[in-house]
């Protein structure tokens, strides 16, 4: 099967939504948060009810009109898939996300990744037809996942791993046996992307169109 090419963070910005039609892109990705019971997309972490977000250069005002889930669905319809990184900095987004996604007649072009594995497990239970992945950001999380698969405490679940956690084709093959499907993020070097595809990674997440066009 060909590798799935995902444009990182493109769903967070309306001006990038037309890239869902680009021939080098199979899916666009968005960071999804719950605000006032609504699912909205933006990259920066919010500060709870305070209308501020944590930006790499400090605090900034939260957008008054953030990208909504329905806009994301319209952007990809008939063109590409949609990868939602469901974030849970404050509160539990699982109930609101499940209600919104349950209302959709077709979820086949959607997938959701969760850093909170508890949130992921709840979504999988409520929406068994939805592809839900565990996000692996650290070596500790990776080892925990593998150990849980070995002792049976964790069900077989797709994983989306930080690409620096993957060191060899053997490691990728082992994760495939445990997870079934493996995504690598965020890969912004073409040589690294080609290497990962050669090792058998199923999905490359990149913020660079040239990288996605190389695989």
Secondary structure, DSSP 4 states (H G I P E B T S, - for coil): -PPEEEETTGGG-GGGGGGGG-TT-SEEEEEEEEETTEEEE-SSEEETTEEEEEETTEEEEPPTTPEEHHHHHHHHTTT-EEEEEE--SSS--HHHHHHHHHT-S--TTEEEEESSHHHHHHHHHH-TTSEEEEEE-SHHHHHHHHHHHHHTSS---EEEEEGGG---HHHHHHHHHHHS-EEEE----HHHHHHHHHHT-SEEEES-HHHHHT-
